[in-house]
């Protein structure tokens, strides 16, 4: 937990309870084991972390919130747009798609070159997986609001299962 205090007109932050604290009357030692009320006597309070969405915002500097009498952090917008999120999702999907093609190509080429028919279960599984990738692309393209994009859960585990299957073909 982070802590902060106002000292000589500035906010001083600590990643943890301070071991040594400089005060106007000298140094205080041993505060790393102090209770919260003891720290408060020296003006040291926990920094309250506000709720925020890390996809669209980041935490800024610590400041004193007079209304609530707490130290807290600024929330800074990353200015993420709907198109930014959709582009990121499409790029991830393209990378997964490319990987699937690269992993399945040697097996499919071998079967073709040796005039061996592809087993029906393999053909079905490969076809189903690429259909799933296509429908995932369509889902992403259909996202129409920033909130929808933020709530969208990329089907990572399903795609990973498909990629593992492709990798294991040979």
Steps between C-alpha positions, in 0.01 A plus 500: 500500500619851422505777754530877476529811712518874448838628611627853447229573244566193285350153488753235593414142401622168636471159332460350846509615860820702542784364711634849572296819482642849503291746699551860606617375840740232371482145370256232607603139456312170502181612330505200265327303776273780621122483508297728273404731789868550591582584139209745494658688792784583260257591223563174313184352351433218254453605140148402393492364144189614314300268274609525138511295182866425412403455135398865474678675787817494706587624844675834534653685791393482862299797625311603813122480457368770734137389462571148624810571712707231328801466276398355165628484143404686187329300227638590158317413181697308239265641234425151372240490225268229377715465188816462711354205689350338192830537312687339789255208508518452122882506509498234771257290298713539184807382689311196632359430152846519345639266764218250433571506128875456555445210737248315281672560165776233529248229587252599232778532238642161597160337464445671165850418367472134599151469348372393841147610585473718807315309772145630534536583871811710428332675209193572715705630793716726280194629315311562825795688647541729200122560501532596866776748414277647229208540739732657758610754238135576422424544873783749535397691188141521633605672824347845482565675832804561715332328795426193287866491395619530860266220608594269211687192612736370237446119482862429595455150643290374207747641250793355696337156490466530122858616462623211713306259280663650187843479660447133584399395147851392412 
